[in-house]
Every structure is written in structure tokens, then in C-alpha cells.
Amino acid sequence: MALRSATHVVLVPANMTLDRQLALDDASASAVASANSADAEKKEKPASGLGGFFSALKTAAEDAGKQLDNGSNNENAPAKQTTLLTIINEVKTISNGPVPAAMFAPPADYREVKAREL
């Protein structure tokens, strides 16, 4: 079992083939930038879970907007592949023994919501 895995979602124009090394280079550069911005954000306010994901998405959108404002988007430039997102799964802890029954119980605030009929 892998202890760390990464899934890269890369958008490739129809007339191109995937350049794996370019995708990995983009992901590495993005990871460094994300780590730097994450360090800055930790000082301000800790964000985790879905809130952290949306915060990172907002930051990426703002950065893309700044690049467009700076004129880095040339309409005559050829299309290129772009890494949309990278998902990293990492095992943090491993324990030996039976799984507690509480892990299979629904949360205390769980409630069933009946679907409305149309």
C-alpha cells in the first residue's frame, strides 16, 4: 500500500499529446507556491477540510486573474496543457489492532432527510 500518492488532473488540448514531464514540473512548481502561500495563511487563520480547499481555489483564481490583468494571456498564443488540480493522499498514522465499533456508528448529529416527491 502506498503511503503517499498524488493524482494530477491535466487539461490537454485536442491537438496535443500529454507531456508527462511538463505536468509533473507544473505540479512541483505549484506545490512550492502552495506551500509558501499556505505558510502565510497559517499565520493568518488556519483553514482545513473543505474550507481550506475553497480557500486554495479562491487564491488560485485570484492569481490567474492577476496574470490576465498583467497581459500574460495572448490570444494568438498556441494552446498548451494545464494542470487543473493535484490531489495528494497521505497516510499519517498506522495502528495495529481491531477497528473501534464507534468508527462504524453514524455521527451524533446524523439525521435522515426524506426526499421530496416531485
Residue, then its C-alpha position, 0 to 999 in steps of 0.5 A: m500500500a502506498l503511503r503517499s500518492a498524488t493524482h494530477v488532473v491535466l487539461v490537454p488540448a485536442n491537438m496535443t499529446l500529454d507531456r508527462q514531464l511538463a505536468l509533473d514540473d507544473a505540479s512541483a512548481s505549484a506545490v512550492a507556491s502552495a506551500n509558501s502561500a499556505d505558510a502565510e495563511k497559517k499565520e493568518k487563520p488556519a483553514s482545513g477540510l473543505g474550507g481550506f480547499f475553497s480557500a486554495l481555489k479562491t487564491a488560485a483564481e485570484d492569481a490567474g486573474k492577476q496574470l490576465d490583468n498583467g497581459s500574460n494571456n495572448e490570444n494568438a498564443p498556441a494552446k498548451q496543457t494545464t494542470l487543473l488540480t493535484i490531489i495528494n493522499e497521505v497516510k499519517t498514522i498506522s495502528n495495529g489492532p481491531v477497528p473501534a465499533a464507534m468508527f462504524a456508528p453514524p455521527a451524533d448529529y446524523r439525521e435522515v432527510k426524506a426526499r421530496e416527491l416531485 
